[in-house]
Amino acid sequence: MFTSLACSASVANAEVQTQTIVYQDGDVVLEGFLAFDAKVRPAGTLPDAGKPGVLVVHQWLGLTDYERRRCRQLAELGYIAFALDIYGRDDRPKDTTEAAEYSGKYKSDRELYRRRFNLGLDQLRKADNLAADQLAAIGYCFGGTGVIELARSGAELQGIVSFHGGLDSPTPKDGANIQAKVLLCHGADDPFVPQADIDAMIAEFNEHDVDWQMNVYSHAVHSFTQPMAGNDNSKGAAYNEKADKRSWDAMRVFFHELFAKN
């Protein structure tokens, strides 16, 4: 049973059920979003078992309709999806300037960053009919950086997927805590992710025998999965329909590897 301070339910996209989940970190009120379809299971999973769960981590503007749409898409595939809230219900950046301030606060305080991720994972674990040993996390930009940090915290996850996230290695020793398999989806022309950062992250993963893979998409810059980023690559962040589709398909194959039983 899902326990929270407040919960509202609705029906969307055919059989997909959605709920707003309110939870807390001390005095900070957080508001997440749950989606599931009781009648659909991911291909290859056992019909009489619990369903795999996917934690969805937002980009730097906070939890928006974009993450809610991704949760619904995951629910349509048969997963239980929960979009967490890092910033807090009453703390939503109004523009990219504020978003840079908000995201910077958490990236500079990795302990707080990781705690908010794990609190969100705790909420997902409370979902009805969840297979507790079949969990993954995906994240976008700020959230793509975050799911790697979640894995570095030692979270019990089968896999993580980072979409155009920051790929640095601030504390290489923490690679020893990673239990999850890792899929990185990266734009070949992303100007915000230095090659030196990628090299350091790969060195960290290899040092600690992490099972990782990286897909690099040509002509794609930062935010390539997000239509709201526009289509001007010269700005450094822009939507790329082909890379968006390819990376989503790569995630589906990755999840099948993690969770399929046949």
Residue pairs with C-beta under 8 A, 6 or more apart in sequence:
1 126
1 128
2 19
2 21
2 34
2 123
2 126
2 127
2 128
3 126
4 21
4 22
4 23
4 123
4 126
5 22
5 23
5 24
5 29
6 20
6 22
7 19
7 20
7 21
7 22
8 19
8 20
9 17
9 18
9 19
10 17
10 18
10 19
11 17
11 18
12 18
12 35
12 72
13 72
13 75
13 76
14 37
14 76
15 37
15 38
15 39
15 40
16 35
16 36
16 37
16 72
16 75
16 76
17 35
17 36
17 37
17 38
17 75
18 33
18 34
18 35
18 68
18 71
18 72
19 33
19 34
19 35
20 31
20 32
20 33
20 34
21 31
21 32
21 33
21 34
21 82
21 123
22 29
22 30
22 31
22 32
22 89
23 30
23 31
23 32
23 119
23 123
24 30
25 88
25 115
25 116
25 119
28 88
29 88
29 89
29 90
30 84
30 85
30 88
30 89
30 116
30 119
30 120
31 63
31 85
31 89
32 63
32 82
32 83
32 84
32 85
32 120
32 123
33 63
33 67
33 68
33 71
33 82
33 83
34 71
34 80
34 81
34 82
34 83
34 124
34 127
35 68
35 71
35 72
35 74
35 75
35 80
35 81
35 82
36 51
36 75
36 79
36 80
36 81
36 127
36 129
37 75
37 76
37 78
38 129
40 75
40 76
40 77
40 78
41 47
41 51
41 78
42 51
42 52
42 77
42 78
42 79
42 255
42 256
42 259
42 260
43 78
43 256
43 260
44 256
44 259
44 260
44 261
44 262
45 51
45 52
45 78
45 134
45 259
45 260
45 261
46 261
49 131
49 261
50 129
50 130
50 131
50 132
50 134
51 78
51 79
51 80
51 129
51 130
51 131
51 134
52 78
52 79
52 80
52 131
52 134
52 135
52 136
52 255
52 258
52 259
53 79
53 80
53 81
53 82
53 124
53 125
53 127
53 130
53 131
53 134
53 135
53 136
54 74
54 79
54 80
54 81
54 82
54 124
54 135
54 136
54 137
54 138
54 255
55 81
55 82
55 84
55 117
55 120
55 121
55 124
55 135
55 136
55 137
55 138
55 147
55 150
56 67
56 70
56 71
56 74
56 81
56 82
56 83
56 84
56 137
56 138
56 139
56 143
57 83
57 84
57 86
57 117
57 120
57 137
57 138
57 139
57 140
57 142
57 143
57 144
57 146
57 147
57 150
58 64
58 66
58 67
58 83
58 84
58 85
58 86
58 139
58 140
58 142
58 143
59 66
59 67
59 140
59 141
59 142
59 143
59 223
59 226
60 93
60 96
60 99
60 100
60 102
60 103
60 141
60 142
61 92
61 93
61 96
61 99
62 85
62 86
62 87
62 91
62 92
62 93
62 99
62 102
63 83
63 84
63 85
63 87
63 92
66 140
66 226
66 228
67 83
67 140
68 83
70 81
70 83
70 138
71 81
71 82
71 83
72 81
73 248
74 81
75 81
77 252
79 255
80 124
80 127
80 129
80 130
82 120
82 123
82 124
82 127
84 116
84 117
84 119
84 120
84 121
84 123
84 124
85 116
85 120
86 106
86 113
86 116
86 117
86 120
86 142
86 143
86 146
87 93
87 102
91 102
93 99
93 101
93 102
103 142
106 112
106 113
106 116
106 142
106 146
107 113
107 142
107 145
107 166
110 149
110 170
110 171
113 146
113 149
114 149
114 150
114 152
114 153
117 137
117 146
117 147
117 149
117 150
117 153
117 155
118 150
118 153
118 155
121 135
121 137
121 150
121 155
121 157
124 130
124 135
125 132
125 135
133 158
134 158
134 258
134 259
135 156
135 157
135 158
136 157
136 158
136 159
136 160
136 161
136 180
136 255
136 258
137 147
137 150
137 151
137 155
137 157
137 159
137 160
137 161
137 180
138 147
138 160
138 161
138 162
138 163
138 251
139 145
139 146
139 147
139 160
139 161
139 162
139 163
139 165
140 163
140 164
140 165
140 223
140 225
140 226
141 163
141 164
141 165
141 166
141 222
141 223
141 226
142 165
142 166
143 165
144 162
144 163
144 164
144 165
144 166
145 162
145 165
145 166
145 167
145 168
146 165
147 160
147 161
147 162
147 165
148 160
148 162
148 165
148 167
148 182
148 201
150 157
150 160
151 157
151 160
151 177
151 178
151 179
151 180
151 182
152 171
152 174
152 175
152 177
152 178
153 174
153 177
154 177
154 178
154 179
155 179
155 180
156 179
157 179
157 180
158 180
158 181
158 258
158 259
159 180
159 181
159 182
159 183
159 254
159 255
159 258
160 180
160 181
160 182
160 183
161 183
161 184
161 185
161 251
161 254
162 182
162 183
162 184
162 185
163 185
163 224
163 225
163 247
164 185
164 186
164 187
164 190
164 220
164 222
164 223
164 224
164 225
165 184
166 192
166 193
166 197
167 184
167 186
167 193
167 197
167 198
167 201
168 197
168 200
168 201
169 175
169 197
169 200
169 201
169 203
169 204
172 200
172 203
172 204
172 207
175 204
175 205
175 207
175 208
175 210
176 208
178 205
178 208
178 210
181 211
181 212
181 254
181 257
181 258
182 205
182 210
182 211
182 212
182 213
183 212
183 213
183 214
183 215
183 250
183 251
183 254
184 212
184 213
184 214
184 215
185 214
185 215
185 217
185 225
185 243
185 247
185 250
185 251
186 193
186 198
186 214
186 215
186 216
186 217
187 216
187 217
187 220
187 221
187 222
187 224
187 240
187 243
188 216
188 217
188 218
188 219
188 220
189 218
189 219
189 220
189 221
189 233
190 220
190 221
190 222
190 236
191 221
191 222
191 236
192 222
192 236
192 237
193 222
202 212
202 214
204 210
205 212
213 254
215 246
215 247
215 250
217 224
217 240
217 242
217 243
217 246
217 247
219 233
219 240
219 243
220 240
220 243
221 233
221 235
221 236
221 237
221 238
221 240
222 229
222 236
222 237
222 238
223 229
223 237
223 238
223 239
224 238
224 239
224 240
224 243
224 244
224 247
225 239
225 243
225 244
225 247
225 248
226 237
226 239
227 239
228 239
229 237
229 238
229 239
230 237
230 238
230 239
231 238
231 239
232 238
